[in-house]
């Protein structure tokens, strides 16, 4: 026998989560990179024996990297807009280099920021979370792999997902970092989208 209850059934006191699709205008620079990556993918696919070929997956990943970098500036601007009204914001991305870029730009703007990627030493991770929860850090930037599960980041009620993982559950787990026991504010999740690939994954 299996008893299954949803989060809404178990934790009725939790505030709702609103998802907002935030379309990002693409510069000509990234449009060219995207088109080049599409041609590369088409060439690889034409010479691959099946769609599960590692070369095809690598070409798709290359396309996702271009999509991610194209949304960095818009993500930084949205984060600044959120911070003008709220004390904190959480930002997730799939790629460590993209996370570092966002972190550097917001830190340069004067916002105290925390950065969590797979490169962050284990003994420092809880300290980053604690500082964010105490209000010592206004921005928490992390990758899905390093911070997508287990963390409590309820100091923020807004989360920005620069990109999304391949599976819906990983996305929901990331969103639940701000929507868990202890959260009292209504939550908002911004899904940043630039090219057709983003919309297809979503």
C-alpha angles and dihedrals in degrees: 000000000000125000113199124187127176125232089251091056094048101038105035092161093066115109118243125266120228119201118210122189107218112197114208122211109234123226120228089249094062092037089060092047090049093051091048090051091049090054090048091051092049091051093049092046092050090057098040123099093220141356091258091063111128091232091058092049090049091052091050090050089052088054091051091052090056090049091051096050090048089062100047097094094045090049092052091049092049091049090052089050091051092047090054087066105023134045097234147013135193122216126195130191135166095229128068095210091053090049090052091050093051092045092051094049095049092044090052088052089061101258116134104240139189122208123200121181135144087274093062110106113248094236091058098049099081090047090057090051093047093050091051093048091049092052095249089121125042099192129047112192117184146152123249091241095054102035108017096104138031100019125117111215100160092139083088127056095187126069128184118206106198089188136355132239121243094259127059092223093061089052093050091047090055092049090050091064086084098029105063140098108319096036113119102167129080109263130228127197119195115203108201113213131182116154134027090265091068092052092047092052091046 
